[in-house]
Amino acid sequence: MLYKTSTILEVNGAMEDSVPPRPRFELSVGEVARRSGVAVSTLHFYEERGLIRSDRNAGNQRRYPRSVLRRVAVIKVAQRTGIPLADIGAALATLPHDRPLTAEDWQKLSQSWRDQLESRIVQLQALRDHLTGCIGCGCLSMEDCPLRNPQDALADQGSGPQLL
């Protein structure tokens, strides 16, 4: 529990009661937005999805623990690497909300996403390699087009366009 301590100071011949600033353990939604570089609406969205949590003060305003800043940073890094928000939420759900994420937590999260990212890299490289051949063709409607109709998957549905 924090107690108010006061000190009497003499300033320009007058006595003044000085109270040192109290450390703040909770942040408003605006403070979290400013410090994390994320819009307030995005924070509300994250909260609706269960990625972050807040409490309400007596005035029914959201108050976030300081640890939410690290959690938001992890969300943004994961999104930037292409991890879907549902996967981020599932991973964060395995971690407690009542403490800051640790280096060990990050190691666990990043390792779980590594295989997914490696698979996506392989898929993107194959797409890139096929795209070069299709640029020359330009039709994207060949029976066995590797981009529009991989392995001629639509041939069983008959002739003509099957995708709109």
N, C-alpha and C positions, 0 to 999 in steps of 0.2 A: 504494500500500500504506500502511496506517495503522500507526504505531508507537506503542507505549505510552510516554508521557512522564510522568515523575513529578516532583513538586515536594515538597520537604520544608517543612512548615509548622510553626510553633510555635503550639500551641493550649493555653492554660492552663498554660504552663510545660513541656508535653510535646511532643516532636517527633512529627510525624505525616506519613506518606507519603500524598500526595494524588494521585489519578489523575483527570484531567478526563474527563467522560463522552465516550464514543466515539459519533460520529454513527451513527445506524442507517439502513441503506439498505434493509432488508427488514422486512416487517411480518407478524405472525402473522395467521391467519384471523380470530381474535377482534378484533385491532386494526383490521383492514380493516372488519369488520362494525360495530364501534363508531364508527369515523370516517366511514363512508359511510352509516350508518343502514340497512344492509341485513342481513338475517338471515344467519347462517353457512350455513344450508341453501341459501339463495338463491345465495350465493357458490359453493358446491359445484355447484349446478345450472348457473350461468353457466360454470364451468370445464368441466363435462361437455359443454356445448354449444360449447366452444371460444371463448367470448366473452372470457375472461380466462385467464391462465396463472399457474402457480406452480411453484416448485422445491421440492424436499424437502431438509431439513437432515439432519444425521447421525442425528438421532432419528426420521427419517421424518415430520417435521411439515411441513405446508405453510408456505412462506414466499413472500410476494408482494413484487414491487418496489413502491416508493412510487407509481410511475406508474399502478398499478392503480386508485388512488382516482379519478383523472380518467376513466379508462375506465368505471368503474362509474357515475360521475355521468352520463356520456354515455348509457349504457344506460338509466338511470332516466328521464332527460329524454325520450329517444326513446320509451320505453314509455308515458310519461305523455301524449305526443301521439298515441298510438294506433298507432305503428309496430309491426308484428308482430315478435316476437323473431327469427324466421328472417331477416327483412329487416335487422334490426339486426346479426345475426351476419354476414350476407353483406357488409354495408358495412364492418364492423370488420375482416373478413378481408383487406381491401385495404390495411390500415394495419399498420405494424410493431408488434410487441409489445415491442420492446426499448427503447422510449423513450416519454416522456409524449406524449399527443395534443396537438397544437399548435392555435393559432387557425386556421391554414390547413386542418388536418385537419377541424376542426369545420365550417368553411365548406363544405368538400367534402361532408361528410356531410349537413349541413342542406339544402344545395341539392339533393342527390339525393332527399331526402324531401319537398321542398316540393311538387312536382307531385303526388305521391301524396296529400299532405294536402289540396291544393286539390280534387282529384277527390273525396275523401271528404267534404269540406265540401259540395260540390254535391249529392252523393247524400243526405247527411243533411238538407239543406234541402228536397229533393224529398220525402223520406220524411216530414218534418215537415208539409209542405203536404198530402200525401195522408192523413196520420193524422187531421187535423182532420175531414175528410169521413167517415172510417170511424168516428170516435167516435160520430157521430150514428147511423150504421147499426148498429154493434155486432156484426154477424154474422161478418165476416171470411171469408165463404164465397161471396160473389157470384162469378158466372162471371168477371167482369173486375176483381176486387178488385186494386187497384194494390199492395197490401201482401202479400197471401197468394198471389195468382196474377197477377203482372205480365204485361200484354199477353195475358192469357188463354192462357198457355203450356201449361196442362194440358187444354185443350179437346180436343186430338187423342186423349187417352187415354180419352175417354168421359165419360159423365155420372157424377155422384156425387163424393164426396170422394176425392181422389187423394193428399193429404198427410196424414200422421198426426202 
